[in-house]
Amino acid sequence: MASRGGTAASCPITKPPQPPFVPPTPYPGPAPGRGFWYGTPALWTALEGSGTWDRLPFQGGGYTQKVFWWRDGYDWRTETSPKLFVSGLRVDGPAKALVASSATNAFASDIGSAMLVGVEMPAAGCWEITGHYKEQRLSFVVWVAPD
C-alpha cells in the first residue's frame, strides 16, 4: 500500500533527546540496536534511531509492530495485564485510527521488565503514537514506510 499525503522528509519524527534519557537502575543503559530511549522514568519506550519503521508485516489490513514500554518499578510478575492504553493517528493524511492490542507483560534479560502492545497502522505514512499509563502520557512520531 502506498501512502498518500506526506513524505518521510516532511514527517516530524521524534529525535533522540539531548541530553539522552537514561533509564533508572536496574534497566539497561543503552537502548536496543541503533535506537534510543525516549520518555521519563515514569514512562518510556525505545525508538529507532532513523525514526522509520520499515519492512513491517502487512497483515489484516495494516502494518503491524510491537512496541515495548517501561516505567520505573514495573514488575512483569505482579502486573501481568498492565493498564497501558495506546492510541495513534496519522498526521500527514487521512487514515483510520491505529488499532492497538491490550497490553501484556514481558521480560528478557537484555531489556528487563516491560509492557508490550501490538499496534496496527492501516496505512503507511507519518504516525503519532501515544501511550497512556496511569497519570502518564508519552507521545512520539514515526514514519511507517510502505512495502
DRENFINU-955918 format. One record per residue (C-alpha): residue number from 1; x, y, z. Coordinates in pm, whole numbers. Layout:
! DRENFINU-955918
r k=NUM	X=X	Y=Y	Z=Z
...
END
This chain:
! DRENFINU-955918
r k=1	X=0	Y=0	Z=0
r k=2	X=141	Y=336	Z=-91
r k=3	X=99	Y=629	Z=139
r k=4	X=-85	Y=940	Z=30
r k=5	X=-3	Y=1277	Z=171
r k=6	X=336	Y=1333	Z=327
r k=7	X=684	Y=1207	Z=271
r k=8	X=943	Y=1071	Z=509
r k=9	X=1131	Y=1402	Z=481
r k=10	X=824	Y=1601	Z=588
r k=11	X=740	Y=1378	Z=887
r k=12	X=840	Y=1539	Z=1219
r k=13	X=985	Y=1216	Z=1358
r k=14	X=1082	Y=1207	Z=1722
r k=15	X=1454	Y=1272	Z=1758
r k=16	X=1681	Y=1150	Z=2038
r k=17	X=1657	Y=1386	Z=2336
r k=18	X=1957	Y=1595	Z=2434
r k=19	X=2080	Y=1511	Z=2686
r k=20	X=1990	Y=1146	Z=2625
r k=21	X=1735	Y=984	Z=2852
r k=22	X=1897	Y=709	Z=3059
r k=23	X=1660	Y=464	Z=3230
r k=24	X=1698	Y=421	Z=3606
r k=25	X=1876	Y=119	Z=3751
r k=26	X=1824	Y=-180	Z=3707
r k=27	X=1719	Y=-114	Z=3345
r k=28	X=1985	Y=-142	Z=3073
r k=29	X=2174	Y=175	Z=2982
r k=30	X=2194	Y=152	Z=2603
r k=31	X=1874	Y=112	Z=2401
r k=32	X=1839	Y=-197	Z=2180
r k=33	X=2005	Y=-193	Z=1837
r k=34	X=2057	Y=150	Z=1685
r k=35	X=1775	Y=301	Z=1884
r k=36	X=1740	Y=540	Z=2172
r k=37	X=1536	Y=565	Z=2488
r k=38	X=1257	Y=823	Z=2489
r k=39	X=1050	Y=939	Z=2784
r k=40	X=1090	Y=980	Z=3159
r k=41	X=1132	Y=734	Z=3448
r k=42	X=751	Y=736	Z=3479
r k=43	X=702	Y=606	Z=3121
r k=44	X=947	Y=544	Z=2837
r k=45	X=992	Y=347	Z=2517
r k=46	X=1271	Y=256	Z=2274
r k=47	X=1266	Y=420	Z=1931
r k=48	X=1456	Y=352	Z=1610
r k=49	X=1739	Y=598	Z=1556
r k=50	X=1620	Y=660	Z=1199
r k=51	X=1265	Y=738	Z=1308
r k=52	X=1140	Y=492	Z=1047
r k=53	X=956	Y=166	Z=1091
r k=54	X=1030	Y=-23	Z=770
r k=55	X=983	Y=-377	Z=647
r k=56	X=682	Y=-419	Z=875
r k=57	X=449	Y=-712	Z=816
r k=58	X=126	Y=-610	Z=642
r k=59	X=-143	Y=-829	Z=796
r k=60	X=-518	Y=-797	Z=832
r k=61	X=-527	Y=-462	Z=655
r k=62	X=-245	Y=-289	Z=837
r k=63	X=126	Y=-261	Z=911
r k=64	X=199	Y=-432	Z=1242
r k=65	X=461	Y=-354	Z=1503
r k=66	X=533	Y=-446	Z=1865
r k=67	X=601	Y=-154	Z=2099
r k=68	X=769	Y=-206	Z=2435
r k=69	X=707	Y=41	Z=2719
r k=70	X=875	Y=71	Z=3058
r k=71	X=820	Y=252	Z=3385
r k=72	X=1038	Y=265	Z=3692
r k=73	X=930	Y=-12	Z=3927
r k=74	X=718	Y=-208	Z=3678
r k=75	X=717	Y=-580	Z=3766
r k=76	X=601	Y=-820	Z=3494
r k=77	X=523	Y=-1087	Z=3755
r k=78	X=277	Y=-879	Z=3959
r k=79	X=121	Y=-667	Z=3683
r k=80	X=52	Y=-925	Z=3414
r k=81	X=-211	Y=-713	Z=3237
r k=82	X=-86	Y=-355	Z=3273
r k=83	X=-335	Y=-71	Z=3236
r k=84	X=-141	Y=75	Z=2944
r k=85	X=-350	Y=206	Z=2656
r k=86	X=-203	Y=303	Z=2321
r k=87	X=-363	Y=521	Z=2054
r k=88	X=-240	Y=672	Z=1732
r k=89	X=-334	Y=897	Z=1442
r k=90	X=-182	Y=955	Z=1103
r k=91	X=-65	Y=1316	Z=1093
r k=92	X=13	Y=1357	Z=721
r k=93	X=-310	Y=1244	Z=560
r k=94	X=-638	Y=1064	Z=608
r k=95	X=-641	Y=715	Z=757
r k=96	X=-837	Y=517	Z=1008
r k=97	X=-703	Y=529	Z=1361
r k=98	X=-431	Y=293	Z=1475
r k=99	X=-557	Y=-28	Z=1634
r k=100	X=-375	Y=-143	Z=1948
r k=101	X=-388	Y=-473	Z=2134
r k=102	X=-438	Y=-497	Z=2506
r k=103	X=-112	Y=-456	Z=2693
r k=104	X=65	Y=-759	Z=2829
r k=105	X=376	Y=-820	Z=3035
r k=106	X=721	Y=-903	Z=2901
r k=107	X=1063	Y=-988	Z=3037
r k=108	X=1402	Y=-1058	Z=2884
r k=109	X=1744	Y=-1032	Z=3043
r k=110	X=1857	Y=-766	Z=2794
r k=111	X=1554	Y=-535	Z=2838
r k=112	X=1427	Y=-617	Z=3185
r k=113	X=1063	Y=-600	Z=3289
r k=114	X=846	Y=-430	Z=3026
r k=115	X=494	Y=-378	Z=2898
r k=116	X=416	Y=-484	Z=2541
r k=117	X=148	Y=-364	Z=2299
r k=118	X=93	Y=-468	Z=1938
r k=119	X=-10	Y=-186	Z=1705
r k=120	X=-158	Y=-190	Z=1355
r k=121	X=-141	Y=115	Z=1129
r k=122	X=-389	Y=88	Z=838
r k=123	X=-167	Y=295	Z=606
r k=124	X=195	Y=392	Z=562
r k=125	X=286	Y=749	Z=648
r k=126	X=360	Y=971	Z=944
r k=127	X=206	Y=849	Z=1271
r k=128	X=183	Y=999	Z=1619
r k=129	X=155	Y=721	Z=1877
r k=130	X=62	Y=786	Z=2238
r k=131	X=87	Y=559	Z=2540
r k=132	X=-132	Y=629	Z=2844
r k=133	X=-33	Y=461	Z=3171
r k=134	X=-189	Y=571	Z=3498
r k=135	X=-145	Y=952	Z=3502
r k=136	X=141	Y=942	Z=3250
r k=137	X=124	Y=1012	Z=2879
r k=138	X=403	Y=973	Z=2625
r k=139	X=377	Y=1054	Z=2252
r k=140	X=621	Y=1001	Z=1968
r k=141	X=614	Y=1034	Z=1589
r k=142	X=743	Y=770	Z=1347
r k=143	X=745	Y=725	Z=972
r k=144	X=581	Y=396	Z=868
r k=145	X=744	Y=306	Z=537
r k=146	X=534	Y=147	Z=262
r k=147	X=616	Y=-205	Z=146
END
